[in-house]
């Protein structure tokens, strides 16, 4: 398993548990707001949970452009893959 595959599996499990959704619903094209009903407060909470789990920082300007689960995955994989741990 590649590092990104590990990140993807951990992220999917974390997001599914935090949002109380079936992990199968988390596809790259899944829209956070429209498909998963993530509001601004839930997005902030989710960001904090992801930062804690992966020991990374997700700057507000990066998170502001996130619209889909695929965007989240891309952002987290890039941050977690930088060897910041």
PAZA-397891 format. One record per residue (C-alpha): residue number from 0; residue in one letter; x, y, z. Coordinates in pm, 1 decimal, decimal comma. Last residue first. Layout:
BEGIN
NUM A X Y Z
...
//
This chain:
BEGIN
84 X 573,8 1417,7 1084,6
83 X 613,7 1695,5 826,9
82 X 719,2 1443,8 566,4
81 X 545,2 1638,2 293,1
80 X 302,2 1355,4 224,4
79 X 58,2 1465,4 494,5
78 X 20,6 1808,9 335,3
77 X -20,7 1688,7 -23,9
76 X -243,1 1396,5 79,5
75 X -453,8 1631,4 293,8
74 X -512,9 1878,5 10,9
73 X -583,8 1614,6 -252,2
72 X -818,1 1423,9 -19,8
71 X -1010,8 1735,9 74,7
70 X -1047,9 1835,9 -290,1
69 X -1166,7 1482,0 -371,8
68 X -1429,4 1513,8 -97,1
67 X -1560,1 1812,8 -287,4
66 X -1574,6 2192,7 -250,7
65 X -1240,9 2293,7 -99,7
64 X -1131,7 2642,1 -209,8
63 X -1163,7 2797,3 137,8
62 X -952,5 2515,8 286,7
61 X -639,7 2648,1 118,4
60 X -694,8 3008,7 234,8
59 X -779,0 2883,8 584,4
58 X -443,4 2711,0 617,9
57 X -457,6 2334,6 680,2
56 X -191,7 2244,4 935,3
55 X -81,0 1885,1 974,7
54 X -65,9 1626,9 1252,3
53 X -271,0 1380,1 1043,3
52 X -543,1 1309,9 1300,7
51 X -527,9 1653,0 1464,2
50 X -542,1 1846,0 1135,3
49 X -824,9 1621,8 1012,3
48 X -1029,2 1681,4 1329,7
47 X -970,8 2056,8 1304,9
46 X -1078,5 2065,8 939,7
45 X -1389,0 1861,7 1021,7
44 X -1485,1 2108,1 1294,4
43 X -1440,4 2401,4 1056,2
42 X -1643,3 2226,2 785,7
41 X -1918,0 2137,4 1034,4
40 X -1941,8 2505,1 1131,3
39 X -1955,5 2616,1 766,7
38 X -2225,2 2366,2 672,4
37 X -2166,2 2010,5 550,9
36 X -2490,3 1875,5 405,0
35 X -2318,9 1568,5 254,1
34 X -2428,5 1598,6 -108,9
33 X -2476,0 1974,9 -149,6
32 X -2221,3 2104,6 97,1
31 X -1942,6 1848,6 75,3
30 X -1979,0 1765,5 -291,6
29 X -1895,3 1403,2 -374,7
28 X -1680,5 1403,9 -692,0
27 X -1385,6 1225,8 -528,9
26 X -1617,1 962,3 -376,7
25 X -1719,9 949,7 -13,0
24 X -2063,2 786,0 -29,3
23 X -1903,4 441,5 19,0
22 X -1777,9 562,3 359,6
21 X -2143,0 564,4 477,4
20 X -2210,2 891,8 656,7
19 X -2187,6 1003,7 1019,8
18 X -2001,8 1325,4 935,8
17 X -1718,4 1253,5 1180,0
16 X -1721,9 878,1 1118,6
15 X -1725,0 910,1 739,5
14 X -1457,5 1181,8 750,6
13 X -1225,5 974,4 970,0
12 X -1268,0 648,6 777,4
11 X -1221,4 824,4 443,6
10 X -917,2 1012,3 573,7
9 X -750,1 698,4 709,1
8 X -812,6 512,8 382,0
7 X -688,4 801,3 167,6
6 X -379,3 856,6 380,8
5 X -290,6 489,0 354,7
4 X -347,2 496,9 -21,3
3 X -129,0 807,1 -35,9
2 X 153,2 627,2 146,8
1 X 135,8 338,9 -96,9
0 X 0,0 0,0 0,0
//
